[in-house]
Amino acid sequence: EMLGSSKEPLNLYATNLEMEKGDWTQVAAVAFNDQGDAADYVLTTTIGTRSESDLDCYIADSEDLTDSFNLNSGVKESETIVIQDTGNTNLGLYVCNVELTRNGEKVGDASISIEIV
Protein backbone atom coordinates (compact mmCIF):
# COMPACT_ATOMS: atom_id res chain seq x y z
CA GLU A 1 0.00 0.00 0.00
CA MET A 2 1.27 3.43 -0.95
CA LEU A 3 1.87 5.61 2.09
CA GLY A 4 0.99 9.26 1.81
CA SER A 5 -0.67 10.92 -1.12
CA SER A 6 0.78 10.17 -4.55
CA LYS A 7 0.98 13.95 -4.89
CA GLU A 8 3.72 14.08 -2.26
CA PRO A 9 7.29 14.54 -3.57
CA LEU A 10 8.45 11.30 -1.87
CA ASN A 11 6.47 8.13 -1.21
CA LEU A 12 7.62 4.77 0.17
CA TYR A 13 5.72 1.51 -0.27
CA ALA A 14 6.78 0.19 3.15
CA THR A 15 8.05 1.80 6.33
CA ASN A 16 8.21 -1.16 8.75
CA LEU A 17 10.11 -4.33 7.95
CA GLU A 18 11.14 -7.44 9.81
CA MET A 19 14.14 -9.41 8.55
CA GLU A 20 16.21 -12.35 9.66
CA LYS A 21 19.98 -12.13 9.89
CA GLY A 22 21.61 -12.55 6.49
CA ASP A 23 18.40 -11.70 4.66
CA TRP A 24 17.64 -8.90 2.21
CA THR A 25 14.56 -7.13 0.92
CA GLN A 26 13.61 -4.17 -1.22
CA VAL A 27 11.29 -1.20 -0.84
CA ALA A 28 9.89 0.86 -3.70
CA ALA A 29 10.28 4.63 -3.45
CA VAL A 30 8.59 7.08 -5.79
CA ALA A 31 9.78 10.63 -6.41
CA PHE A 32 7.25 13.04 -7.90
CA ASN A 33 7.89 16.47 -9.38
CA ASP A 34 4.92 18.44 -8.05
CA GLN A 35 6.28 21.75 -9.38
CA GLY A 36 5.63 23.58 -12.63
CA ASP A 37 9.06 23.08 -14.14
CA ALA A 38 11.75 20.43 -14.59
CA ALA A 39 14.31 19.98 -11.82
CA ASP A 40 17.27 17.91 -10.68
CA TYR A 41 16.48 15.44 -7.91
CA VAL A 42 18.73 13.43 -5.60
CA LEU A 43 17.50 10.48 -3.55
CA THR A 44 19.73 9.62 -0.56
CA THR A 45 19.66 6.75 1.93
CA THR A 46 21.43 6.58 5.29
CA ILE A 47 21.33 4.07 8.11
CA GLY A 48 20.73 5.98 11.32
CA THR A 49 22.07 5.49 14.86
CA ARG A 50 23.93 2.18 14.40
CA SER A 51 25.90 3.18 11.31
CA GLU A 52 28.71 0.82 12.29
CA SER A 53 26.39 -2.12 11.68
CA ASP A 54 26.57 -4.57 8.81
CA LEU A 55 23.15 -3.55 7.56
CA ASP A 56 23.18 -1.90 4.15
CA CYS A 57 20.51 0.41 2.77
CA TYR A 58 21.18 1.62 -0.76
CA ILE A 59 19.55 2.48 -4.09
CA ALA A 60 19.50 -0.34 -6.62
CA ASP A 61 19.90 1.80 -9.77
CA SER A 62 23.14 3.41 -8.66
CA GLU A 63 24.25 0.64 -6.27
CA ASP A 64 25.12 3.56 -4.01
CA LEU A 65 23.66 5.70 -1.22
CA THR A 66 22.55 8.38 -3.69
CA ASP A 67 20.92 8.48 -7.10
CA SER A 68 20.42 11.61 -9.21
CA PHE A 69 17.83 12.17 -11.91
CA ASN A 70 16.02 14.96 -13.72
CA LEU A 71 12.22 15.06 -13.65
CA ASN A 72 9.91 17.09 -15.83
CA SER A 73 6.87 18.69 -14.23
CA GLY A 74 4.27 16.13 -13.15
CA VAL A 75 6.56 13.16 -13.79
CA LYS A 76 7.27 10.31 -11.33
CA GLU A 77 10.48 8.32 -10.93
CA SER A 78 10.34 4.91 -9.28
CA GLU A 79 13.43 3.76 -7.39
CA THR A 80 14.18 0.53 -5.55
CA ILE A 81 15.82 0.70 -2.14
CA VAL A 82 17.71 -2.46 -1.19
CA ILE A 83 18.08 -3.39 2.48
CA GLN A 84 20.64 -6.12 3.01
CA ASP A 85 22.07 -7.71 6.12
CA THR A 86 25.51 -9.29 5.92
CA GLY A 87 24.60 -11.74 8.67
CA ASN A 88 26.82 -9.99 11.23
CA THR A 89 24.24 -7.45 12.37
CA ASN A 90 23.10 -7.58 15.98
CA LEU A 91 19.44 -8.27 16.59
CA GLY A 92 17.36 -5.16 17.16
CA LEU A 93 15.81 -2.16 15.49
CA TYR A 94 17.54 -0.12 12.79
CA VAL A 95 16.38 2.85 10.73
CA CYS A 96 17.13 3.65 7.10
CA ASN A 97 16.46 7.32 6.40
CA VAL A 98 15.44 8.34 2.90
CA GLU A 99 15.69 11.94 1.72
CA LEU A 100 14.75 13.64 -1.54
CA THR A 101 16.14 16.98 -2.67
CA ARG A 102 14.99 19.17 -5.55
CA ASN A 103 17.68 21.46 -6.97
CA GLY A 104 19.58 21.02 -3.70
CA GLU A 105 16.64 21.80 -1.40
CA LYS A 106 15.04 19.08 0.73
CA VAL A 107 11.48 18.35 -0.42
CA GLY A 108 10.79 15.03 1.26
CA ASP A 109 12.03 12.60 3.85
CA ALA A 110 10.85 9.30 5.26
CA SER A 111 12.27 6.42 7.23
CA ILE A 112 12.12 2.65 7.06
CA SER A 113 12.26 0.81 10.38
CA ILE A 114 14.00 -2.55 10.07
CA GLU A 115 13.86 -5.09 12.85
CA ILE A 116 16.48 -7.84 12.69
CA VAL A 117 14.98 -10.90 14.40
Steps between C-alpha positions, in 0.01 A plus 500: 500500500627843405560718804412865472334666207645425157520878466774513763857546369616176670302183566615164638310174456606368842627661818516204742690183420603189686800303374707206611877522523663458160179585317424780255192677371405796286268797538360706214539877525331745266619855438247741351564843352203697633636831367435683175843450349769235455756455777796293614421253777725299731377205705723414799493213749677483836490249782440691821634451854686169454697600191781264598268206439518255213158602375503665159233731362567621147337586167495218247540714185824661611611223739587792726354714779389768253337510159450813289241556230319779319120510507269703282196660660240244608729203436571215746821301540486159665809385689575177684664517841689184595537407867756227553643341811844342480409255775722675756242754614386487861134431561292811557345800333673704230384797294575580137433867430398602150525860382406670174639834387385719212769729358690456827206578730340228713144427385431168668624257759382170641642212697485123483514316832674164469486246778762225484350194671 
